[in-house]
Amino acid sequence: MVAAPSLMEKTWTSDSGQFLAVEYDDTYLVYFKPSGDTHFLNFLSFGIVDAVSKTALSGTELHEKLKTDFSLTSSELPVALVTSTIGELDQAGLISSVDNSK
């Protein structure tokens, strides 16, 4: 049996046509059209949604991109934080994994 890929190994995407985002101070208000829900996202969460709406990225690629974009070190942005944030965004439907098995 093959183990399922971890959240960091999966490739993630988001359809920018499915949400509307407004920045308010250091928070982003994101209206997700399919569910009708509004989410309050911090800079990291919105950074993930925004990045994968432009190009599909693996969790590992996202971690590196976020460190570069926000000038953070690995200790300031631990992999565990990115992993948990990806999981929360996936659960909310704001991002989704790409099926790489084809």
C-alpha positions in Angstrom: 0.0 0.0 0.0 1.3 3.5 -0.9 1.1 6.2 1.7 -0.8 9.3 0.8 1.3 12.3 0.2 1.7 14.8 3.0 0.2 18.3 2.7 3.7 19.6 2.0 4.2 17.1 -0.9 0.9 17.8 -2.5 0.5 20.5 -5.2 -2.1 23.2 -4.4 -4.2 25.6 -6.4 -7.0 28.1 -6.0 -9.3 29.7 -8.5 -9.2 33.5 -8.0 -12.5 33.8 -9.8 -14.1 32.0 -6.8 -13.3 34.6 -4.2 -13.2 38.3 -3.6 -10.6 39.7 -1.3 -10.3 43.1 0.4 -7.3 44.1 2.6 -8.2 45.7 5.9 -5.2 46.7 8.0 -3.2 43.4 8.3 -6.2 41.2 7.7 -7.8 40.1 4.5 -11.6 39.7 4.2 -12.2 36.9 1.7 -15.6 36.2 0.4 -15.8 32.7 -1.0 -18.5 32.6 -3.7 -19.2 28.8 -3.7 -20.0 28.6 0.0 -21.1 32.2 0.6 -18.8 32.4 3.6 -16.5 35.3 4.4 -13.1 34.4 5.9 -10.8 36.6 7.9 -7.2 35.7 6.8 -3.9 36.9 8.1 -1.0 37.8 5.8 0.3 34.2 5.8 -3.1 32.6 5.0 -3.9 35.1 2.3 -0.3 34.8 0.9 -0.9 31.1 0.4 -4.3 31.6 -1.3 -2.9 34.4 -3.5 0.2 32.5 -4.5 -1.6 29.3 -5.6 -4.2 31.3 -7.4 -1.4 32.4 -9.8 0.4 29.1 -10.2 0.0 25.7 -8.6 2.7 25.1 -6.0 3.7 22.2 -3.7 3.6 22.9 0.0 7.4 22.9 0.0 7.5 25.4 -2.8 4.9 27.5 -0.9 7.1 27.5 2.2 10.1 28.8 0.2 8.0 31.4 -1.7 6.5 32.7 1.5 9.9 33.0 3.2 11.1 35.0 0.2 8.0 37.1 -0.2 7.8 38.1 3.4 11.6 38.1 4.2 11.3 35.4 6.8 13.7 32.8 8.0 12.8 29.1 8.6 12.7 29.8 12.3 10.3 32.7 11.8 8.1 30.6 9.4 8.3 26.9 10.5 7.2 24.2 8.1 4.6 23.1 10.7 2.9 26.5 10.6 2.7 26.4 6.8 1.4 22.8 6.9 -1.3 23.6 9.4 -2.4 26.7 7.5 -2.6 24.7 4.2 -4.8 22.2 6.0 -7.1 24.9 7.3 -7.4 26.6 3.9 -8.0 23.2 2.2 -10.7 22.4 4.8 -12.4 25.8 4.2 -12.3 25.2 0.4 -10.1 28.2 -0.4 -7.4 26.0 -1.9 -7.4 22.5 -3.2 -4.9 19.8 -4.1 -4.1 19.0 -7.7 -4.4 15.3 -8.7 -0.9 14.5 -9.9 -1.6 10.8 -10.4 -2.5 11.3 -14.1 
